[in-house]
Amino acid sequence: MKSIAIFLSNDFVHDQRMRRIASAFADMDWLVHVYAILKRDSLPLEKGMVPCTRLHIHPAKGRRFYAQMNWRFFIRAFVDKSDFLLAVDLDTLPGLRLVSFLKKKPLIWDCHEIFTAMPELYKRPGVKKIWSMLEKYFGRNLPHVLAATRGVADYLFSALSIQAKVIHNYPMSFPLATNIDQRFNSKIILFQGILNEGRCLPELIYAMKLLPVEYKLVIAGDGHMRSYLEKIIHTENLSDRIIITGMLNPEDLIQYTITACIGISLLNKEHLNSFISLANKNLDYIMAGLPCVTVNLPEYLGINQKWEVATLLEKVNPLTIANAILLLSTDFEKYRQMRLACLEARKWLNWETEVKKLNEFIRSL
């Protein structure tokens, strides 16, 4: 029986992609152990999850976090008896690549995004340069690489001459209970995800000022921008119309998703990482039969050309956001057509279909 140790720099409970990938290995009779980070707001590990060791690392961000995490991952990987190692994203790669070299152990790299093009690094050229150097040094000549989108795979080929297998982060299928009238009349606007830069969250909050008072915004997530966003909400007297829930477990998050009227997924188009992204939330909205407002970028345009599941914005500002929400939430026939498109798209954009490609990859190891 083969075995694999998976290392990721965030909380395993909240990382739906890695939960699915870990389960795919386990379903093919691999022994799987996950090493992840224990955060201040981490939820307890759920019954039935693959075995997971969570490490508390202080400080929780910055250079010292990444240095300490890679050192502790190096130690764990060095003593771990698994046949394979799996590094999730660039930030876990240095320590694991070194273990792979020293112990002649095969390494898989699962690349979710272009790490060097994250919005957080946009105004930090020195830090970006360091990550670029790490990417070129530790990412080269890797034979087993997965990518979350075609855009990421294309980048890896052009930057590192790596042939990556694309495994999209499609969600698991689940039955829908709410009907279209309930959704359309709820006037609940939903954003789900990490509260980071580049996601146009201040613009979304200001857009609520332009909408009638019956519209409510649920921000389901957490992140380092939370206190800043809460300050805007308080200053603009929107506390009775906007709530930030913090991180939710998948079951609670689905309850918000299946009762909302419109999903929101906005990105700053000037960042390369945003330009090639396919956000998990967009896929979750489709699976929930939830029309959304998003940006006109290649991945979303490609989906919309097959199934018109979203309103695509050319420019993102409070006025364009508010207008898109108002038009979609008051045109029942348009809303009905988009919901039907979601119901058709979810037949194809689901994990049950995508995992077949991952199973082929696993069998090839």
C-alpha positions, 0 to 999 in steps of 0.5 A: 500500500502506497502512502503520502504526506500532504503539507499545506500552509493553511487550515485543513478544515477550510481547504476544500480542495485539499480535503477532496484531494486527500480523500481521493488518495485515500479512496484509492487505498493510499495511506494519507497524512496531512500536516497543516496549520492550527490558526486562532480561528481554526474549527475542530477537525471533523469526524471522517477526515483523513488524519491531520496534524496541525501545527501552531506557528507564531507569528501567524504571518510574515517572513518569520512565519514562512521560515518557521513553517518550512523548517517545521515541515522539513523536520516532519517530512524528514521523519515521516515514513510516507512514500510520497510528499505533496507540497501545496503551493509555493510557500511549502515547497522549499522545505519539502524540496530539500527533503525530497532531494536528501531522501530521494523521495518523490515530490508532488507540487499542487499549485493553486495560484501564481504566488508571485502575482498575489495582490498582497505583493503588488506594492512590495517588490522586494518581497515579490522578488524573493518569492520569484527567486524561490519559485525559480530555484525550488520549482524547476524540474519537478515531474509531478505537478498539479494546477488548479486552473489552465491559466496557472498551468500555462504560467508554470510552462512559460516560467518554469517549463513545467507540464502541469496536469489541470485539476479544477477545484470543482465542488461536490454535488449536493441536492437543492431544496429552495425554490426560485421564488424564495431565492429571488425574493430574499434580497440577500447578497452573498460574498464568501471567501477570505477577506484579502486585498484585490477582492473589491470588498470596500467597493462592495460595501459602498455599493450597499449604500446605493441599494434599497434598504431591503437588500442585505449583504452577508460576508461569509469569511475572515481575513486580515482586512476584516477590521478595516471592513468593519470600520467602513461598515460602522462609519457608513451606518450599515451595521443593520444591513451587512454582517461578517460571519467569520469562517464557517464550516462547509455545511453552514456555508452551504446554508447561506449559499442556498438561501441567497439571492445573488452571489458576489465574486469580484477581483482587481483585474490589474493583477495577473493572479486575478486575471487567470483565476477561477475562484472557488466561490464562483463554482460554489455559486453555480453548484448552489444554483445561485446567479452571481455578479463577477468580473469579465476575465477569461475563466468566467467568460469561458463559463458564461459562453457555455452557460450564462450563469453570471453578470460580467462587469468590465469595470468594478466600482460601487456604482457598477456593482449596485447597478448589476445587483439591482438589474439582476434582482428585479428582472425575474425572467433574467434571473430564472434563465441564469438559475437554469444555466447554473443547474445545467452547468453544475452537471459538468462543473462538479468534483465527481466528474473532475476526480476521474482526472485526478484518479488517472494522475494517482494511478500514474505515480 
